């Protein structure tokens, strides 16, 4: 597995590491609009562009249907502007829908 950067090194991968169906990383792939309507704690995968920072640990993931906050635990500023696939869990706390990111795949 090739790892990008030093941010949770097991969690940032390039497109050669993308999970195959049935693997531990496989999740339901949804759009941002769909993710915003799903229940808390649902495991999902989204593909889009990191369009900017929302605050300390939150970034905006944008696709053709909208944008959603993604919670990335480390300082990943180099991801801004990158097309990524994220896997994680929907978190509907504080009146916002966001994704608690488990894995980030940088797409080329």
C-alpha positions, 0 to 999 in steps of 0.5 A: 500500500502506498501512503500519501503524506504523514496524516494518519499514514494508514488512512491516506491512500492513492487510487491504486489502493481503492477497495474492491467490493466485499473488502473491509473498506467497501461502503455504500457510495452516495452523493452529498445530497443523499448523505445529508438525508441518511440516518446517523452512524450510517457507513458511506463512501463519497467522491468529490473535491475538498473545496476548503476548510470549515474550521480546525478539523473540518473541511468541505467536500463538494460534488455536483449535488452540494457540499458537506462537512467532513471531519478529518482528524489531522491537519490535511491542508494539502488536500484542499483542491484535491479530488478524493474518495472518503469513507466514514460514518454519517454524524448528525450532531449539532444540527449539521450532517457531516462525515467522520472520515475513516479513510481518504483516497486521493484520486488521480 
